[in-house]
Amino acid sequence: MSVVDLVMPKMGESIMEATILKWHKQPGDVVKQDETVLEIATDKVDSEVPSTSDGIIDQLLFNVNDVVPVGAVIARIRTTTGEAVGATHQPVPPDHYRAPEQAAPREEKTVASNGHTPSFNGNRFYSPLVLNIASSEGVSMNELESISGTGNEGRVTKKDILAYVAGRNTGGYQVHDTGKLQKTPEIRHQEPPAGYQQPAAAAHQTPATVSYSGKAEIIEMDRTRRLIAEHMVRSKHTSPHVTSFSEADVTNLVQWRDKVKKDFEKREGTKITFTPLFIEAIVRCIKKYPLLNSSLDGDKIIIKKDINIGMATALPSGNLIVPVIKNADQLNLVGLAKQVNNLADNARNNKLKPDDTQGGTFTLTNVGSFGSLMGTPIINQPQVAILAVGAIKKRPVVVESPHGDSIAIRHMMYLSMSYDHRIIDGALGATFLTAVANELENFNPEKEF
């Protein structure tokens, strides 16, 4: 009899850990190769981990809601044939890693201040593990932002936040720009002046109790909604948002799609929606104005050479996810249509891979799919812009021609784009948005696919 180690799989270049959502098997259960053993989640995508061999579950080494690093042994399977694969000892997670349940209990103490304010990079990314430790240790977002990260591009690592928590709990250390803990000056207690009375409000501070008048239903946020909420708040805190608006006559585009959609589906085996047509126009304009395809790292602007378009997709649960079309500029219309439909279907059926949501450089959201005329979208960090398209409506409009003006019924659509005013000024934002509108208005009605 041999023992096979089941490890946390690698799910993408930038994904270093995952949260265990559910165990489908328990010790003693029989499992077959490729049968699902557990469900895991990264910061956006849920996945299943299959067994790598036939056998019986011997040990489960982590609990539900544990955050586990990639490569760590998560379970052991006893097989009836073959030699042992992998070690039989308890796996040792990477240095400084510990699950939230293993974190030392936090005492209510205050970090002494020496007047030094750690630097803060507004485009910081916090991994699920760091956020989980921060939540379990009661570290607020303001505190998290004050920690000087020693990771890539100044990111806060497990080591950084655990060192911060350890220093806060002892009251003797704090993290400085070097990423090292330094002893803080001792603060001695001083007696208040004679006759001083502590304000009543400060003498007994207790958590405020929220009361609800009338009938109310309290719904606990699910994990995805909590992550979305954190991302949205962080984006508004990070980027000064400006939104510009434009309008496009998309009559040629609508009529072309109506004309070819049956033949397109018959020939290509997939539907042609408006989304790939919008993405095609956006890609052309990004090539003209590459600053819209960038991110900010401190005082450095990083212009991305790859054009990876995220498309916001609503899930049946009501939550939102943004799968990414990689290298969209290298795909023709048929390729874009297939990518859009495949990613949308996988998103709705919970089949997205973690890497499918990584690496986006610009985001498109279709607020018109639910009937909205326009919206003011929130930037998907660390990107610098997001474009929203509204519902296409027939309206009477003035049509200019060499023979004079006339009023005609046209298919009209509003476009809105929110952008990071630290990088994108109003002139560039409006120019780019107008360029996209012009691309859609000048759509070739004789276009081949």
Buried (B, 14 or more C-beta within 10 A) or exposed (E): EBBBBBBBBEBBEEBBBBBBBEBBBEEEEEBEEEBBBBBBBBBBBBBBBBBBBBBBBBBBBBEEBBBBBBBBBBBBBBBEEEEEEBEEEEBEBEEEBBBBEEBEEEEEEEBBEEEEEBEBBBBBBBBBBBBBBBEBBEBEBEBBBBBBBBBEBBBBBBBBBBBBBBBBBEBBBBBBEEBEBEEBEEEEEEEEEEEEEEEEEEEEEEEEEEEEEEEEEEEEEEBBBEBBEBBBEBBEEBBEBBBBBBBBBBBBBBEBBEEBEEEBEEEBEBBBBBBBBBBBBBBEBBEEBEBBBBBBBEEEEBEBEEBBBBBBBBEEEEBBBBBBBBBBBEBEBBBBBBBBBBBBEBBBEBBBBBBBBBBBBBBBBBBBBEEBBBBBBBBBBBBBBBBBBBBBEEEEBEBEEEEEEEEEEBBBBBBBBBBBBBBBEEEBBBBBBBBBBEBBBEBEEEEEE
